[in-house]
Amino acid sequence: MQLSPGNLIHHEIIGLETEVVDSSNFSQIGIKGKVIDETKNTLSIQLEKGLTKIIAKSHTHFLFNLPTGRRYLPGSRIQVKVDGTLLLSQPENRIQTKFKKSIRRRIDL
């Protein structure tokens, strides 16, 4: 199954570019980088400077940049806003979980 906005929460998100767009911790808003690790409750994001920030999934909204698969258009990306509570589980279990349609509607395209 190819990565798309509708099935992002069922895929591996390590390696995707992301940005924190909303959080209960205001100092985390605006953090951009690549997801390098994921646990049940946190994402580790590597910043451009080489620093690593650990961000809680709960009470946070992430904007993921998905590759379009068009290698000749490197700037073309699909941006998907995801509520971090949808990602709250162990990555290996979340990939196998089926979500109700009402939960999938909380993903903004």
Secondary structure, DSSP 8 states (H G I E B T S, - for coil): ----GGGGGGS--TT-EEEEEEESSGGGTT-EEEEEEE-SSEEEEE-TTS-EEEEESTTEEEEEEEE-S-TT-TT-EEEEEEEGGGG-S-HHHHTT----HHHHTTSB-
